[in-house]
């Protein structure tokens, strides 16, 4: 949705602005985990209370977004007719259209035959499978270094900070110089270094700091996701209704149908 009102040069950092929610969520979640670990009760455990609170907040925010957030400029109730026209006109140079939910089989076929679809999918999957594993089990990994659960929760805070900083810098540079590919490569390098530190440093007290640094560096890989999302938004046109599909959610993002009149490719 952030790509609808954005020109190509604006898309990376606008996508990045909402994607820093991942880092912010890591920081807030870590602090909440640390706080709720001090809760003691016979009725509920600390993690059950944490899940109930966070779950209720998530559902409430989701309902608010569903009700108030428009999914295209034409559905913005807070824009006048002239403002909607101006919004659409400023996006004319994108050559990606606004929204068309009509499924056209020839465009789906074109999408699957476009090498860019497979290259972008390969980029996303190959870079974020290891990132997903590390981020999902980050608490378990840090606790494996010999820390207790409360300390582990606090030691996840730098991971969120690294994620926020890397996303902001990478998306700003991508928008400023209209260069997404080099930024993706640059973000993978510290991630590879971090993975090497985790894989090859001995798990002893002497190397705890190095292992933590390696864990934090892997969070740079996640910053490639908003860049690839904006890459797809700049190079693909059309709108495909989401369907139940066994592929990862990231791959679905790339299987959008391009119009026969594809826009100029961005680097």
N, C-alpha and C positions, 0 to 999 in steps of 0.2 A: 504493500500500500504506500510505503514511503517513496516508491519509484513513480507513482502516478503524477504527483505535482512537481516532479524534479526534472531539471535538465540533466544531461549526461554528466557534466562536471560536478553537479551537486549530489548525484546519487551515492557515491561511495561514503562521504562523510555523513549524509543523512541516514543511511542504513547503519553506519557505525554508531550514530548517536543512540539509536534504540538498542543496538547490539551490546553496548556497554552494560546493559542490564544484567548480562551474564556475570560480569565481574562484580557489579553492585550486589547482585543476588548472593554471590559467593561470600562477600564480606558480611552482609546482613545475616545470611544463614549461619555463618560460623559464629557470629556473636550470639545469635539466638540459641544455637546448640550449646554454647558455653554456658549461657544463662540457665537454660532448662535442665542442664545436667545437675544443677544444684537443687532441683525440685525433688521432693520425696513424698510419696503417698502410697497407701495400700491399694487405692482404687485404680490408679493409672501410673504407668511408668513415665519417666521423663520424655522418652522418645514418642510415646503415644500422645502426650499433651502437645508436643512440638508439631507432630503431624496434623493434629486436629486444628491447631491455631493457624498454621500455614495453609492447610487445605481450605479453611473457611475464608481466609484472605484471598487466596487464588480464585475461588469460585466467585466471590463478590466482585473482584476486579474484572474477571472474565465477563460477568453479566453487564457491568458498566461499559466495557469495551464493545460488547455485542450491541448494546443499545445506542451508544453515543458516537462511536467511531465509524465514519463513512468509509466504504471500500472503494470509492472512486470520486473524482471531483464532481461528477454529475449528481451524486447523492448527498453532497454536502448541504445540509439544511441551513448552515450559518453563512453560506455564500449567496450573494444575489445573482441574478441571471447574468448581468454584465461581468461580475467577478468570475463566474464559471467560464464564460467565453474567453476572458483574458487568460485564465489558467490554461485552457486548452490551446490557445494561440501560442503561448510561450513554449509549449511542448512540441510544436509542429516540427522543429528541427530534429527532434529525436527520431522521427519516422517509425515510431513503435505503436501508435494508436493510443486510445484511452482504455476501452474495454469492449470486448465482443465475446459473449459466452456461447456463441454458436460453434459447435464442434465440426470442423471440416476435415474429413479423412485425408484429403490430399496434403493438408498441412501437417498432420500427425506423421504421415509417411515422410514428408520432407524433413521433419525434426529428426527422425531416426536415421535418415540417410546423411544428415549433416555431421561431418567429422567433429565439429566443435562440440556437439552434444556429448559425444563419448569422451572427448578430451577433458571437458569440464567435469563430467561425472567421475572420470578416473582421478582427476586432481582432488576433488572433494573427498572421495572415498579413501584414496591412498594416504592422504594427509591427515584425515580426521578419524580414521579407525584407531590409530594409536593414541591420538589426542582424547578421543572419547573414553578409551580404556583407562587412561591415566586420570582424567578429570572425574570419572564416575567413581573410581576407587581411591581417590586422593586421600581421604581420611584413613583408609586401611593402609595405604602406602606409608603415610607419615607415621602412623602408629607403629608400623613395622620397624621404624628406625629406633624404637625404644621409648617413645613418649606415652604418657597416660592420655586418657580420652579428653580431659579438659584442656591440656596443653595442645593436643592435636587440633582441637577446634580453633584455638587461637593461631596456630601455625598455618592455618589455611588462609588467613587474612592477606598475606602478601600475594597469594595466587590471584585473588580478585584484583589487587592493585596492578599486577603485571598484565592481566587481561585488559583492564581499562586503558592503561597507558599504551599498550601495543595496538589496540583497536583505534584509538584516537589518532595516534601518529600515522599508522598505515593508511587509514581512510582519508586523512587530510592530505597526505602526500599523493595518494591515488587521484583525488579530485583536483589537486593543484597542478599536477603534471600529466593528468589523464593517462596514467601508467599503472595498471593493476598487476600485470604479470610479474614484473620485477619485485613489486612489493610482496607478492605471495612467496616468491623464492626467498626474499630477505627474511621473512617471518619464519620460514621453515628451518633456516640455518640455526638460530638459537634453540629451536625445538629439538633438532637433531643432537645438538650439543648436550641439551638437558637429558635426552634419552640415553646418550652414551654415559653420562655421569651416573644415572640410575642403574644402568646395566652393568657397568664395569667397576664402579667404586666398591670396595668391601663394606659390608654393613656392620661397621664397628663404630664405637664412640669417637674415634679419631677422625672419621670421615662424615660425621653427621651433618656438618655445615655444607659440605660439598653435595651430599645427597639431597638436602633441602633445596639448594640452589638449582640442582638438576630438575627437581620436581617443579620449581617455580618457572624455569625456562620453558618447560613443555607447554605452559599456558599461552605462549606466543603463537603456537600453531592455530589455536582457536580463532585468532584475529584474521585468519585467511577467509573465514566463512562470509563475513559481510562483504569482502572484496569480490568473492565469486558470485554472491547474490547480485551485487550491483553490476558485475560483468554480464550476467544473464539478462538483467534488466536493460542494459545498454545495447546488447546484440540481438536480443530476441523480441519479437512482437507477437501479439495475440494473447488470448487468455484461455486456459484450459480448466475446465471445472475439475476440482479435486475429486478423485474417486478412491475407493478402497483398493489399495495396491500393496503387494508384499514387499516392494522395494523400500529402502530407507527414505525417510522424509527428505533428506538432502538431495537424493537422486531425483525425486519428484520435481524439485525446483527447476531442474534442467530439462525436463521433458515437456516444456512448453512448446506450443506449435508456433513456428515463425511464419509470418506472412510471406507470400510469394515475393513481395517487394521487400527484401530484408534490408535493414538499415546498415550504414557503413560500420564495419567491425572496429571495435576499440581494442587497444593493446592492453 
